[in-house]
Amino acid sequence: MMGNFILAPVFIHLLIAIFQLIAWRKTVTQRILSVGGALGALVAAIILFRRVYLNGTFTVNASNWEAPFSIVFVADLLGVTMVLLTSIAAFAVSMFSATGLSRQRMLYGYFPIFHFLVMGLNGAFLTGDIFNLYVWFEVIIISSFVLMTLGGRKNQLEGALKYMSMNILASMFFLTGIGILYGMTGSLNMADLAIKMHDVQNRSLVGITSVFFILGFGIKSAVFPLYFWLPSSYHTPPSAVAATFGGLLTKVGIYAILRVNSLIFIPDDFTRTLLMVIAVLTILTGTFGALNKINIRRLFSYLIVCHIGFMVGGIAMFSKLALMGTLFYLIHDIMVKTNMFLISGVIMQLRGVVTMEKLGGLYKEYPKISLLIAIVLLSLVGIPPLSGFWPKVYLFREAFNEHQYFFVGALIIGSLATLYVIARLWAEVFWKEVPADVVIDNKFEPMPLSRKFLLIAPVAILGIVSVYIGLNAEVIIQVADRIATELLDTSSYINAVFKN
């Protein structure tokens, strides 16, 4: 019974999307289905996480074929943790979308496409087949492209073109790597590949193949030098869409790097050096890109790039402490980056713009909302004991142990730059007076109380989760410790797939 339950987070979102397609013109019904279904999927994700945490890895084989011939779904601790984080973020975004989007965009099919996207994310996190991972990636790309173009504005179409072009390139690298893998081993099952790759004699070909996967997943994660599509596109769609993209889409690339490099390609010195160089340059690129931005969403987009470098650097060191830091930062980053773009949506409702030079006075007018946002901003910066602080401790410690001083320098620069730009944002948006020549377009005040609640509650929910992560860091450390152990010793994963 537990084996079939693995697919619950996938099928719940599939069914929600189907029912919403049936209710295409009934936006109220779609909103109710979206929030209620996302809540149901969150409950299923919590149950799945708890059972995997207590009992270990579960698997289910499609059509009762045995591995390695079946398409297998695997619920290990890394996969179900990602599903749980995705479900929390999706629930918050679905609530925000119920009031933060215009009815016109809802009529374009926003809600069913959103749930198809979340379905694709959950499928990617649970699949145990490398080609099936590619298929789920394509579901994610198609859904996200539609979401990005909803409304058909010029800047959206320009951003979507860059986004789609780079993701098609990433898929080409990914699919080429899969083809070479199949040619070398005759298998697509990741657990089977973990066994057979040890017997491949041509290690040079193995190294070249690993580079194809690094390129494919690196583009999806927005690492240097192929990051430019992200800050050129993530600021163009509505805030609810940008929140999903900023919190989840780049992180599925980090997940894929972790999964492939733990099961199939154990990083050698060349791969680790390559990843470390990419990590340092990604941090610096995101840092310098964020320093002069006055559009809040573009600022957040560059911070996504910067902090992706933190996680790639942890993967490059590939030790237990480094992986724990990466995993902790991944958990923190999904929550806080989703929330940052929701906050930009709240600011848009309060002022009608997200350009800092045209903003001001929010703390004076809305002190409670401002204090809530301040907690999220402090979590992003990593002020102790909030969530962004603890993973940096592990990353700094292991970087010193490994003598990765360039990475240490990049971490310091990235952290200080994040503090600077967030302090500037707070001063410009919340503390200063509203410029005299600015006409305020406040859409928040005329809203009924129920709509105001749906707009602010998601920010509060994700803020509470971030505070919990920081104040209960020992719980997250235990989870990260177990996942890191399973990544370094994949025998439990392989044994679960082959039911040894």
C-alpha positions as CSV (number, residue, x, y, z in Angstrom):
1,M,0.0,0.0,0.0
2,M,2.8,2.4,0.9
3,G,4.4,1.8,-2.5
4,N,1.4,3.1,-4.4
5,F,1.1,6.1,-2.0
6,I,4.5,7.3,-3.3
7,L,2.6,8.6,-6.3
8,A,0.0,10.5,-4.3
9,P,1.7,13.9,-4.6
10,V,1.9,13.4,-8.4
11,F,-1.7,12.2,-9.0
12,I,-3.3,14.7,-6.6
13,H,-2.0,17.6,-8.7
14,L,-2.9,15.8,-12.0
15,L,-6.5,15.3,-10.8
16,I,-6.7,18.9,-9.7
17,A,-5.5,20.1,-13.1
18,I,-8.0,17.9,-14.9
19,F,-11.0,19.1,-12.8
20,Q,-9.9,22.7,-13.4
21,L,-9.8,22.1,-17.1
22,I,-13.4,20.9,-16.9
23,A,-14.3,24.1,-14.9
24,W,-12.4,26.3,-17.4
25,R,-14.6,29.4,-17.2
26,K,-15.4,29.1,-13.5
27,T,-12.6,30.9,-11.8
28,V,-14.1,30.7,-8.3
29,T,-14.3,26.9,-8.6
30,Q,-10.7,26.8,-9.9
31,R,-9.5,28.8,-6.9
32,I,-11.2,26.5,-4.4
33,L,-9.9,23.4,-6.2
34,S,-6.4,24.9,-6.3
35,V,-6.2,25.8,-2.6
36,G,-8.0,22.7,-1.4
37,G,-6.1,20.4,-3.7
38,A,-2.7,21.9,-2.8
39,L,-3.6,21.5,0.9
40,G,-4.4,17.8,0.3
41,A,-1.1,17.3,-1.6
42,L,0.7,18.9,1.3
43,V,-0.9,16.5,3.8
44,A,0.0,13.6,1.5
45,A,3.6,14.9,1.4
46,I,3.8,15.2,5.2
47,I,2.6,11.6,5.5
48,L,5.0,10.4,2.9
49,F,7.9,12.2,4.5
50,R,7.1,10.9,8.0
51,R,6.9,7.3,6.8
52,V,10.2,7.5,4.8
53,Y,11.9,9.2,7.7
54,L,10.8,6.4,10.1
55,N,10.9,3.4,7.9
56,G,13.5,4.1,5.1
57,T,13.2,4.2,1.3
58,F,10.1,2.9,-0.5
59,T,9.7,2.1,-4.2
60,V,6.9,1.2,-6.7
61,N,7.4,-0.3,-10.1
62,A,5.1,0.6,-13.0
63,S,3.0,-2.3,-14.4
64,N,4.6,-4.7,-11.9
65,W,7.7,-5.1,-14.0
66,E,10.8,-5.7,-11.9
67,A,13.8,-3.4,-11.8
68,P,15.8,-2.5,-13.9
69,F,13.3,-3.0,-16.7
70,S,10.4,-1.1,-15.1
71,I,9.9,2.6,-14.7
72,V,10.5,2.8,-10.9
73,F,9.5,5.6,-8.5
74,V,11.7,5.9,-5.4
75,A,10.8,7.7,-2.2
76,D,14.1,8.2,-0.4
77,L,14.7,10.9,2.1
78,L,16.1,13.4,-0.4
79,G,13.2,12.9,-2.8
80,V,10.4,13.2,-0.2
81,T,12.1,16.2,1.4
82,M,12.0,18.0,-1.9
83,V,8.4,16.9,-2.4
84,L,7.5,18.3,1.0
85,L,9.2,21.6,0.4
86,T,7.5,21.8,-3.0
87,S,4.1,21.1,-1.5
88,I,4.6,23.8,1.2
89,A,5.6,26.4,-1.5
90,A,2.8,25.3,-3.9
91,F,0.2,25.6,-1.1
92,A,1.4,29.2,-0.3
93,V,1.5,30.2,-4.0
94,S,-2.0,28.7,-4.6
95,M,-3.4,30.8,-1.8
96,F,-1.7,34.0,-3.1
97,S,-2.8,33.2,-6.7
98,A,-6.4,33.1,-5.6
99,T,-6.4,36.8,-5.0
100,G,-3.1,38.1,-6.5
101,L,-3.9,37.3,-10.1
102,S,-6.4,39.0,-12.3
103,R,-9.4,37.0,-13.5
104,Q,-8.3,37.5,-17.1
105,R,-5.1,35.5,-16.4
106,M,-7.1,32.8,-14.6
107,L,-9.2,32.4,-17.7
108,Y,-6.0,31.8,-19.8
109,G,-5.6,28.6,-17.8
110,Y,-3.3,29.6,-15.0
111,F,-4.4,27.2,-12.4
112,P,-4.4,23.9,-14.3
113,I,-1.0,24.8,-15.8
114,F,0.3,25.6,-12.4
115,H,-0.7,22.2,-11.0
116,F,0.8,20.5,-14.1
117,L,4.0,22.2,-13.2
118,V,3.9,21.1,-9.6
119,M,3.1,17.6,-10.8
120,G,6.2,17.6,-13.0
121,L,8.3,18.8,-10.1
122,N,7.1,16.0,-7.8
123,G,7.5,13.5,-10.5
124,A,11.1,14.6,-11.1
125,F,11.9,14.2,-7.4
126,L,10.4,10.7,-7.1
127,T,11.5,9.0,-10.3
128,G,14.3,6.4,-10.2
129,D,14.7,6.3,-14.0
130,I,17.1,8.8,-15.7
131,F,15.0,9.0,-18.9
132,N,11.9,9.5,-16.9
133,L,13.7,12.4,-15.1
134,Y,14.1,13.9,-18.6
135,V,10.4,13.5,-19.3
136,W,9.4,15.2,-16.1
137,F,11.9,18.0,-16.9
138,E,10.0,18.5,-20.2
139,V,6.7,18.6,-18.4
140,I,8.2,21.3,-16.1
141,I,9.6,23.3,-19.1
142,I,6.4,23.2,-21.1
143,S,4.3,24.2,-18.1
144,S,6.6,27.0,-17.0
145,F,6.8,28.4,-20.6
146,V,3.0,28.7,-20.7
147,L,2.9,30.3,-17.3
148,M,5.6,32.8,-18.3
149,T,3.7,33.9,-21.4
150,L,0.2,34.2,-19.8
151,G,-1.1,37.6,-20.7
152,G,1.1,38.0,-23.8
153,R,2.9,41.2,-22.8
154,K,6.0,42.2,-24.7
155,N,8.4,41.8,-21.8
156,Q,7.0,38.5,-20.9
157,L,7.4,37.1,-24.5
158,E,11.0,38.4,-24.6
159,G,11.8,36.8,-21.2
160,A,10.0,33.6,-22.2
161,L,12.1,33.4,-25.5
162,K,15.3,33.5,-23.6
163,Y,14.0,31.1,-21.0
164,M,12.8,28.6,-23.5
165,S,15.9,28.8,-25.7
166,M,18.3,28.1,-22.8
167,N,16.2,25.3,-21.5
168,I,16.0,23.6,-24.9
169,L,19.8,23.8,-25.0
170,A,19.9,22.2,-21.5
171,S,17.6,19.5,-22.6
172,M,19.8,18.7,-25.6
173,F,22.8,18.3,-23.3
174,F,20.7,16.2,-20.9
175,L,19.3,13.9,-23.6
176,T,22.8,13.5,-25.2
177,G,24.2,12.4,-21.9
178,I,21.4,9.9,-21.4
179,G,22.0,8.5,-24.9
180,I,25.7,7.9,-24.1
181,L,24.9,6.4,-20.8
182,Y,22.5,3.9,-22.4
183,G,25.1,3.1,-25.0
184,M,27.7,2.4,-22.3
185,T,25.5,0.4,-19.9
186,G,22.3,-0.7,-21.7
187,S,20.2,0.7,-18.7
188,L,18.3,3.8,-17.7
189,N,17.5,2.7,-14.2
190,M,19.5,5.0,-11.9
191,A,20.2,2.3,-9.3
192,D,21.3,-0.1,-12.0
193,L,23.5,2.6,-13.5
194,A,25.1,3.1,-10.1
195,I,26.2,-0.6,-10.3
196,K,27.1,-0.8,-13.9
197,M,29.1,2.5,-14.2
198,H,31.8,0.9,-12.0
199,D,32.5,-1.7,-14.7
200,V,32.8,0.8,-17.6
201,Q,36.4,0.6,-18.8
202,N,36.5,3.9,-20.8
203,R,36.8,6.4,-17.9
204,S,37.4,9.3,-20.2
205,L,34.0,8.7,-21.8
206,V,32.5,8.6,-18.4
207,G,34.1,11.9,-17.6
208,I,32.9,13.5,-20.8
209,T,29.3,12.2,-20.2
210,S,29.3,13.7,-16.7
211,V,30.2,17.1,-18.3
212,F,27.1,16.8,-20.5
213,F,25.0,16.4,-17.3
214,I,26.7,19.3,-15.6
215,L,26.0,21.5,-18.6
216,G,22.4,20.4,-18.8
217,F,21.6,20.7,-15.1
218,G,23.8,23.8,-14.7
219,I,21.8,25.7,-17.3
220,K,18.6,24.8,-15.5
221,S,20.2,25.9,-12.2
222,A,21.4,29.2,-13.7
223,V,25.1,28.8,-13.0
224,F,27.9,30.9,-14.6
225,P,28.2,31.5,-17.6
226,L,24.8,30.4,-18.7
227,Y,22.8,32.2,-16.0
228,F,21.7,35.3,-18.0
229,W,18.3,33.9,-18.9
230,L,17.1,34.0,-15.3
231,P,17.4,37.7,-14.4
232,S,16.2,38.4,-18.0
233,S,13.0,36.4,-17.5
234,Y,12.0,36.0,-13.8
235,H,11.0,39.6,-13.3
236,T,8.5,39.5,-16.2
237,P,5.6,37.2,-15.2
238,P,3.1,37.9,-12.3
239,S,4.4,37.5,-8.8
240,A,2.7,34.2,-8.2
241,V,4.5,32.7,-11.2
242,A,7.8,34.3,-10.3
243,A,7.5,32.9,-6.8
244,T,7.1,29.3,-8.2
245,F,10.0,29.8,-10.6
246,G,12.3,31.5,-8.0
247,G,11.7,29.0,-5.3
248,L,11.5,25.8,-7.2
249,L,12.7,25.6,-10.8
250,T,16.4,26.3,-10.2
251,K,16.4,24.0,-7.2
252,V,15.3,21.0,-9.4
253,G,18.6,21.5,-11.2
254,I,20.5,21.4,-7.9
255,Y,18.5,18.3,-7.0
256,A,19.4,16.6,-10.3
257,I,23.1,17.4,-9.8
258,L,23.0,15.9,-6.3
259,R,21.2,12.8,-7.5
260,V,23.3,12.1,-10.6
261,N,26.6,12.8,-8.9
262,S,25.9,10.6,-6.0
263,L,24.4,7.6,-7.9
264,I,26.0,7.6,-11.4
265,F,29.0,9.8,-11.5
266,I,31.1,10.0,-8.3
267,P,32.9,13.4,-8.7
268,D,36.6,13.0,-9.5
269,D,39.2,15.8,-9.0
270,F,38.4,17.3,-12.4
271,T,34.7,17.4,-11.8
272,R,35.1,18.8,-8.3
273,T,37.4,21.5,-9.6
274,L,35.1,22.4,-12.4
275,L,32.1,22.7,-10.1
276,M,34.1,24.8,-7.6
277,V,35.2,27.2,-10.4
278,I,31.5,27.4,-11.6
279,A,30.4,28.0,-8.0
280,V,32.8,30.9,-7.3
281,L,32.0,32.6,-10.6
282,T,28.3,32.1,-10.1
283,I,28.4,33.7,-6.6
284,L,30.4,36.7,-7.9
285,T,28.2,37.2,-11.0
286,G,25.0,37.1,-8.9
287,T,26.6,39.5,-6.3
288,F,27.8,42.1,-8.7
289,G,24.5,41.9,-10.7
290,A,22.4,42.6,-7.6
291,L,24.4,45.6,-6.4
292,N,22.9,48.2,-8.8
293,K,19.4,46.9,-9.3
294,I,16.5,49.1,-8.4
295,N,13.7,46.8,-9.7
296,I,13.0,44.5,-6.7
297,R,12.3,41.4,-8.8
298,R,15.5,41.8,-10.8
299,L,17.4,42.2,-7.5
300,F,15.9,39.0,-6.2
301,S,16.7,37.2,-9.5
302,Y,20.4,38.0,-9.2
303,L,20.3,36.9,-5.5
304,I,19.0,33.5,-6.8
305,V,22.0,33.2,-9.0
306,C,24.4,34.2,-6.2
307,H,23.0,31.7,-3.7
308,I,22.9,28.9,-6.3
309,G,26.6,29.3,-6.2
310,F,26.6,28.5,-2.5
311,M,25.0,25.2,-3.1
312,V,27.1,24.2,-6.1
313,G,30.2,24.9,-4.0
314,G,29.0,22.5,-1.4
315,I,28.5,19.9,-4.0
316,A,31.9,20.5,-5.4
317,M,33.6,19.7,-2.1
318,F,31.4,16.5,-1.8
319,S,32.1,15.7,1.8
320,K,29.5,15.0,4.4
321,L,29.7,18.4,6.1
322,A,29.7,20.2,2.7
323,L,26.6,18.2,1.6
324,M,24.9,18.9,4.9
325,G,25.5,22.6,4.3
326,T,24.2,22.4,0.7
327,L,21.1,20.5,1.8
328,F,20.3,22.8,4.6
329,Y,20.8,25.8,2.3
330,L,18.5,24.1,-0.3
331,I,15.8,23.7,2.3
332,H,16.2,27.3,3.5
333,D,16.4,28.8,0.0
334,I,13.3,27.2,-1.4
335,M,11.2,28.7,1.4
336,V,12.8,32.1,1.4
337,K,13.1,32.7,-2.3
338,T,9.4,31.7,-2.9
339,N,8.5,34.1,-0.2
340,M,10.6,37.0,-1.6
341,F,8.7,37.0,-4.9
342,L,5.4,36.8,-3.0
343,I,6.5,39.8,-1.0
344,S,7.2,41.6,-4.3
345,G,3.6,40.8,-5.2
346,V,2.4,42.3,-1.9
347,I,4.4,45.5,-2.6
348,M,2.9,45.7,-6.1
349,Q,-0.6,45.5,-4.6
350,L,0.3,48.2,-2.0
351,R,2.0,50.6,-4.3
352,G,1.5,49.5,-7.9
353,V,5.2,49.4,-8.7
354,V,8.3,47.4,-7.6
355,T,10.9,50.1,-8.6
356,M,12.7,51.2,-5.4
357,E,13.1,54.8,-6.4
358,K,9.3,55.1,-6.6
359,L,8.6,53.4,-3.3
360,G,8.7,54.4,0.4
361,G,6.8,54.8,3.5
362,L,5.6,51.2,3.9
363,Y,6.7,50.8,7.5
364,K,4.8,53.9,8.5
365,E,1.6,52.9,6.9
366,Y,1.8,49.1,7.4
367,P,4.0,48.4,10.4
368,K,2.7,44.8,11.0
369,I,3.1,43.7,7.4
370,S,6.6,45.4,7.3
371,L,7.7,43.5,10.4
372,L,6.6,40.3,8.9
373,I,8.6,41.1,5.7
374,A,11.6,42.1,7.9
375,I,11.7,38.6,9.4
376,V,11.9,37.1,5.9
377,L,14.5,39.5,4.8
378,L,16.6,38.7,7.9
379,S,16.3,35.0,7.1
380,L,17.5,35.7,3.6
381,V,20.5,37.6,4.8
382,G,21.3,34.8,7.4
383,I,21.2,36.8,10.6
384,P,21.6,34.3,13.5
385,P,19.7,32.3,14.5
386,L,17.5,32.5,11.4
387,S,17.5,29.9,8.7
388,G,20.1,31.4,6.3
389,F,22.8,31.4,9.0
390,W,23.3,27.7,9.9
391,P,24.1,26.2,6.4
392,K,26.8,28.9,6.0
393,V,28.5,27.6,9.1
394,Y,28.9,24.2,7.5
395,L,30.0,25.6,4.2
396,F,32.6,27.9,5.7
397,R,33.9,25.2,8.0
398,E,34.3,22.6,5.3
399,A,35.8,25.2,2.8
400,F,38.5,25.9,5.4
401,N,39.0,22.2,6.0
402,E,39.4,21.7,2.2
403,H,41.6,24.8,1.8
404,Q,39.1,26.2,-0.7
405,Y,40.0,29.8,0.1
406,F,38.6,31.2,-3.2
407,F,35.2,29.7,-2.2
408,V,35.6,31.2,1.3
409,G,36.2,34.6,-0.2
410,A,33.2,34.2,-2.5
411,L,31.0,33.2,0.4
412,I,32.0,36.3,2.3
413,I,31.5,38.6,-0.6
414,G,28.1,37.0,-1.5
415,S,27.0,37.2,2.2
416,L,28.1,40.9,2.6
417,A,26.5,41.9,-0.7
418,T,23.2,40.2,0.3
419,L,23.3,42.2,3.5
420,Y,24.0,45.4,1.7
421,V,21.3,45.1,-1.0
422,I,18.7,44.0,1.5
423,A,19.6,46.9,3.8
424,R,19.3,49.2,0.8
425,L,15.9,47.7,-0.1
426,W,14.6,48.2,3.4
427,A,15.7,51.8,3.5
428,E,14.3,52.6,0.1
429,V,11.0,50.7,0.3
430,F,10.1,50.9,4.0
431,W,11.9,53.7,5.8
432,K,12.2,56.6,3.4
433,E,9.2,58.9,2.7
434,V,7.2,58.4,-0.5
435,P,8.7,60.6,-3.2
436,A,6.6,63.8,-3.7
437,D,6.1,63.2,-7.4
438,V,4.9,59.6,-7.1
439,V,1.2,58.8,-7.4
440,I,0.3,55.8,-5.2
441,D,-1.8,53.1,-6.9
442,N,-3.0,51.1,-3.8
443,K,-5.0,48.1,-4.8
444,F,-4.8,46.6,-1.3
445,E,-7.0,48.9,0.7
446,P,-10.2,48.5,-1.4
447,M,-9.9,44.7,-1.1
448,P,-12.3,42.8,1.2
449,L,-10.8,41.2,4.3
450,S,-10.9,37.7,2.8
451,R,-8.7,38.8,-0.2
452,K,-6.3,40.6,2.1
453,F,-6.0,37.5,4.2
454,L,-5.2,35.3,1.1
455,L,-2.6,37.9,0.0
456,I,-0.7,38.1,3.4
457,A,-1.3,34.6,4.8
458,P,1.1,32.9,2.3
459,V,3.9,35.3,3.3
460,A,3.2,34.5,6.9
461,I,3.1,30.8,6.4
462,L,6.4,30.7,4.6
463,G,7.9,33.1,7.1
464,I,6.8,30.8,10.0
465,V,8.4,27.9,8.2
466,S,11.7,29.9,7.7
467,V,11.7,30.8,11.4
468,Y,11.0,27.2,12.4
469,I,14.0,26.1,10.2
470,G,16.2,28.6,12.0
471,L,15.1,28.1,15.5
472,N,14.9,24.3,15.2
473,A,18.1,23.9,13.3
474,E,19.0,20.7,15.1
475,V,15.9,19.0,13.4
476,I,17.0,20.2,10.0
477,I,20.6,19.2,10.7
478,Q,19.4,15.6,11.5
479,V,17.5,15.4,8.2
480,A,20.5,16.9,6.3
481,D,22.8,14.5,8.0
482,R,20.8,11.5,7.0
483,I,20.4,12.6,3.4
484,A,24.1,13.3,3.2
485,T,24.9,9.9,4.5
486,E,22.6,8.3,1.9
487,L,24.2,10.4,-0.9
488,L,27.6,9.2,0.1
489,D,26.5,5.6,0.6
490,T,23.9,4.7,-1.9
491,S,23.5,1.1,-0.9
492,S,20.1,1.7,0.8
493,Y,18.8,3.3,-2.4
494,I,20.1,0.5,-4.6
495,N,18.8,-2.2,-2.2
496,A,15.4,-0.6,-2.1
497,V,15.1,-0.6,-5.8
498,F,16.2,-4.2,-6.3
499,K,14.4,-5.2,-3.0
500,N,17.5,-6.9,-1.6
